[in-house]
């Protein structure tokens, strides 16, 4: 039996964390293991695992994904509308746009058609993946700005 590969661990340290319960941690750390949040707490009480990639967040804020409780996925592209725009590719483009804005949960109202209903199982994965990709992009940007 093959040995399990080492988990990819990233520690986002020393940032302001809004935890979604109304509490704010002014100097907190978030441990992400294999793309999932494993631990959150004050920097002084969260142990960063050996070998973890450290991403300093001093002066930055992390918060949970936003919930859009009244959204629309529909046959729209820019200012154009029409049945020909109600495609899986267009709906996925709209989901990626929501995720870019920090929306990780979407309640889409009306316009239920087969293509959208078939998309729902993949939609949550797409929004979740975009959130993980957003953390990776943040890490890259911070690394690019770090003094050599």
C-alpha positions as YAML, in Angstrom:
chain: A
units: angstrom
residues:
- id: 1
  name: UNK
  ca: [0.00, 0.00, 0.00]
- id: 2
  name: UNK
  ca: [1.44, 3.39, -1.01]
- id: 3
  name: UNK
  ca: [2.19, 5.88, 1.74]
- id: 4
  name: UNK
  ca: [-0.10, 8.91, 1.87]
- id: 5
  name: UNK
  ca: [1.52, 12.01, 0.43]
- id: 6
  name: UNK
  ca: [2.37, 14.78, 2.86]
- id: 7
  name: UNK
  ca: [-0.52, 17.17, 3.40]
- id: 8
  name: UNK
  ca: [-0.11, 20.61, 1.89]
- id: 9
  name: UNK
  ca: [-0.34, 23.05, 4.79]
- id: 10
  name: UNK
  ca: [-0.47, 26.84, 4.60]
- id: 11
  name: UNK
  ca: [-0.58, 29.14, 7.63]
- id: 12
  name: UNK
  ca: [-2.05, 32.62, 7.16]
- id: 13
  name: UNK
  ca: [-0.59, 34.42, 10.18]
- id: 14
  name: UNK
  ca: [-1.05, 37.69, 12.04]
- id: 15
  name: UNK
  ca: [-4.14, 38.89, 10.18]
- id: 16
  name: UNK
  ca: [-7.41, 40.31, 11.41]
- id: 17
  name: UNK
  ca: [-9.98, 37.48, 11.25]
- id: 18
  name: UNK
  ca: [-13.73, 37.95, 11.15]
- id: 19
  name: UNK
  ca: [-14.98, 34.50, 12.11]
- id: 20
  name: UNK
  ca: [-18.60, 34.79, 11.03]
- id: 21
  name: UNK
  ca: [-20.05, 34.49, 14.54]
- id: 22
  name: UNK
  ca: [-19.68, 38.17, 15.38]
- id: 23
  name: UNK
  ca: [-16.23, 37.77, 16.89]
- id: 24
  name: UNK
  ca: [-13.11, 39.40, 15.52]
- id: 25
  name: UNK
  ca: [-9.61, 38.13, 16.19]
- id: 26
  name: UNK
  ca: [-7.32, 41.12, 15.79]
- id: 27
  name: UNK
  ca: [-4.13, 39.07, 15.43]
- id: 28
  name: UNK
  ca: [-5.10, 35.62, 14.24]
- id: 29
  name: UNK
  ca: [-3.88, 32.64, 12.31]
- id: 30
  name: UNK
  ca: [-5.70, 30.33, 9.90]
- id: 31
  name: UNK
  ca: [-4.24, 26.90, 9.12]
- id: 32
  name: UNK
  ca: [-5.32, 25.45, 5.76]
- id: 33
  name: UNK
  ca: [-4.58, 21.77, 5.19]
- id: 34
  name: UNK
  ca: [-5.22, 20.24, 1.76]
- id: 35
  name: UNK
  ca: [-7.48, 23.15, 0.76]
- id: 36
  name: UNK
  ca: [-9.62, 23.02, 3.91]
- id: 37
  name: UNK
  ca: [-9.54, 25.24, 6.98]
- id: 38
  name: UNK
  ca: [-8.15, 23.08, 9.78]
- id: 39
  name: UNK
  ca: [-7.75, 25.61, 12.59]
- id: 40
  name: UNK
  ca: [-8.47, 29.26, 13.38]
- id: 41
  name: UNK
  ca: [-7.53, 31.24, 16.44]
- id: 42
  name: UNK
  ca: [-5.36, 33.90, 18.00]
- id: 43
  name: UNK
  ca: [-1.80, 33.71, 16.69]
- id: 44
  name: UNK
  ca: [-0.51, 33.15, 20.22]
- id: 45
  name: UNK
  ca: [-2.57, 29.97, 20.62]
- id: 46
  name: UNK
  ca: [-2.39, 28.37, 17.14]
- id: 47
  name: UNK
  ca: [0.66, 26.21, 16.50]
- id: 48
  name: UNK
  ca: [1.88, 26.44, 12.91]
- id: 49
  name: UNK
  ca: [2.91, 22.92, 11.81]
- id: 50
  name: UNK
  ca: [6.54, 22.33, 10.90]
- id: 51
  name: UNK
  ca: [7.07, 22.69, 7.16]
- id: 52
  name: UNK
  ca: [3.92, 24.77, 6.62]
- id: 53
  name: UNK
  ca: [4.08, 27.63, 4.14]
- id: 54
  name: UNK
  ca: [3.69, 30.85, 6.16]
- id: 55
  name: UNK
  ca: [1.79, 33.76, 4.62]
- id: 56
  name: UNK
  ca: [2.01, 36.97, 6.67]
- id: 57
  name: UNK
  ca: [-1.27, 38.92, 6.76]
- id: 58
  name: UNK
  ca: [-0.27, 41.88, 8.91]
- id: 59
  name: UNK
  ca: [-2.63, 44.74, 8.04]
- id: 60
  name: UNK
  ca: [-5.02, 42.44, 6.14]
- id: 61
  name: UNK
  ca: [-8.42, 40.94, 7.01]
- id: 62
  name: UNK
  ca: [-9.77, 37.43, 6.35]
- id: 63
  name: UNK
  ca: [-13.47, 36.70, 6.55]
- id: 64
  name: UNK
  ca: [-15.88, 33.91, 5.63]
- id: 65
  name: UNK
  ca: [-17.36, 33.74, 2.17]
- id: 66
  name: UNK
  ca: [-20.42, 35.86, 1.50]
- id: 67
  name: UNK
  ca: [-23.92, 34.42, 1.11]
- id: 68
  name: UNK
  ca: [-26.07, 35.84, -1.69]
- id: 69
  name: UNK
  ca: [-29.62, 35.03, -0.57]
- id: 70
  name: UNK
  ca: [-31.27, 36.58, -3.65]
- id: 71
  name: UNK
  ca: [-29.22, 35.96, -6.76]
- id: 72
  name: UNK
  ca: [-29.89, 35.07, -10.35]
- id: 73
  name: UNK
  ca: [-28.22, 32.70, -12.78]
- id: 74
  name: UNK
  ca: [-29.87, 33.39, -16.07]
- id: 75
  name: UNK
  ca: [-29.69, 33.89, -19.82]
- id: 76
  name: UNK
  ca: [-27.75, 37.13, -19.57]
- id: 77
  name: UNK
  ca: [-24.34, 38.13, -20.85]
- id: 78
  name: UNK
  ca: [-23.44, 41.77, -20.36]
- id: 79
  name: UNK
  ca: [-26.43, 43.74, -21.63]
- id: 80
  name: UNK
  ca: [-27.68, 40.93, -23.87]
- id: 81
  name: UNK
  ca: [-30.43, 38.45, -23.00]
- id: 82
  name: UNK
  ca: [-31.81, 35.53, -24.92]
- id: 83
  name: UNK
  ca: [-32.50, 31.81, -24.73]
- id: 84
  name: UNK
  ca: [-29.27, 31.06, -26.63]
- id: 85
  name: UNK
  ca: [-27.33, 32.44, -23.63]
- id: 86
  name: UNK
  ca: [-28.81, 29.89, -21.22]
- id: 87
  name: UNK
  ca: [-25.89, 27.49, -21.45]
- id: 88
  name: UNK
  ca: [-23.83, 25.61, -18.92]
- id: 89
  name: UNK
  ca: [-20.73, 27.60, -19.92]
- id: 90
  name: UNK
  ca: [-22.52, 30.92, -19.36]
- id: 91
  name: UNK
  ca: [-23.94, 29.82, -15.99]
- id: 92
  name: UNK
  ca: [-20.46, 28.66, -14.90]
- id: 93
  name: UNK
  ca: [-19.09, 32.06, -15.98]
- id: 94
  name: UNK
  ca: [-21.69, 33.74, -13.78]
- id: 95
  name: UNK
  ca: [-20.79, 31.46, -10.83]
- id: 96
  name: UNK
  ca: [-17.10, 32.32, -11.28]
- id: 97
  name: UNK
  ca: [-18.00, 36.02, -11.20]
- id: 98
  name: UNK
  ca: [-19.92, 35.56, -7.93]
- id: 99
  name: UNK
  ca: [-16.96, 33.66, -6.46]
- id: 100
  name: UNK
  ca: [-14.55, 36.41, -7.54]
- id: 101
  name: UNK
  ca: [-16.61, 38.81, -5.40]
- id: 102
  name: UNK
  ca: [-16.30, 36.50, -2.40]
- id: 103
  name: UNK
  ca: [-19.70, 34.78, -2.70]
- id: 104
  name: UNK
  ca: [-19.39, 31.13, -1.70]
- id: 105
  name: UNK
  ca: [-23.13, 30.41, -1.29]
- id: 106
  name: UNK
  ca: [-25.82, 31.43, -3.76]
- id: 107
  name: UNK
  ca: [-29.61, 31.10, -3.60]
- id: 108
  name: UNK
  ca: [-30.67, 31.54, -7.20]
- id: 109
  name: UNK
  ca: [-34.28, 32.54, -7.74]
- id: 110
  name: UNK
  ca: [-36.49, 31.51, -10.64]
- id: 111
  name: UNK
  ca: [-35.63, 30.57, -14.19]
- id: 112
  name: UNK
  ca: [-35.23, 26.87, -13.36]
- id: 113
  name: UNK
  ca: [-34.27, 25.04, -16.51]
- id: 114
  name: UNK
  ca: [-32.70, 21.63, -16.95]
- id: 115
  name: UNK
  ca: [-29.19, 22.97, -17.61]
- id: 116
  name: UNK
  ca: [-29.19, 24.91, -14.30]
- id: 117
  name: UNK
  ca: [-30.66, 22.03, -12.32]
- id: 118
  name: UNK
  ca: [-27.95, 19.74, -13.71]
- id: 119
  name: UNK
  ca: [-25.29, 22.30, -12.76]
- id: 120
  name: UNK
  ca: [-26.14, 22.50, -9.02]
- id: 121
  name: UNK
  ca: [-23.97, 19.58, -7.84]
- id: 122
  name: UNK
  ca: [-20.95, 21.17, -9.56]
- id: 123
  name: UNK
  ca: [-21.85, 24.73, -8.50]
- id: 124
  name: UNK
  ca: [-20.90, 24.29, -4.85]
- id: 125
  name: UNK
  ca: [-17.58, 22.71, -5.86]
- id: 126
  name: UNK
  ca: [-16.93, 25.59, -8.26]
- id: 127
  name: UNK
  ca: [-17.65, 28.25, -5.62]
- id: 128
  name: UNK
  ca: [-15.57, 26.39, -2.99]
- id: 129
  name: UNK
  ca: [-12.68, 25.90, -5.41]
- id: 130
  name: UNK
  ca: [-12.72, 29.60, -6.28]
- id: 131
  name: UNK
  ca: [-12.46, 30.45, -2.57]
- id: 132
  name: UNK
  ca: [-9.41, 28.19, -2.25]
- id: 133
  name: UNK
  ca: [-7.94, 29.68, -5.43]
- id: 134
  name: UNK
  ca: [-8.49, 33.15, -3.96]
- id: 135
  name: UNK
  ca: [-6.36, 32.24, -0.94]
- id: 136
  name: UNK
  ca: [-3.66, 30.93, -3.27]
- id: 137
  name: UNK
  ca: [-3.73, 34.18, -5.30]
- id: 138
  name: UNK
  ca: [-3.50, 36.20, -2.08]
- id: 139
  name: UNK
  ca: [-0.47, 34.15, -1.07]
- id: 140
  name: UNK
  ca: [1.19, 34.76, -4.46]
- id: 141
  name: UNK
  ca: [0.52, 38.51, -4.35]
- id: 142
  name: UNK
  ca: [1.96, 38.79, -0.87]
- id: 143
  name: UNK
  ca: [5.05, 36.81, -1.90]
- id: 144
  name: UNK
  ca: [5.57, 39.11, -4.90]
- id: 145
  name: UNK
  ca: [5.44, 42.17, -2.64]
- id: 146
  name: UNK
  ca: [7.78, 40.73, 0.01]
- id: 147
  name: UNK
  ca: [11.19, 42.45, 0.15]
- id: 148
  name: UNK
  ca: [14.00, 40.25, -1.17]
...
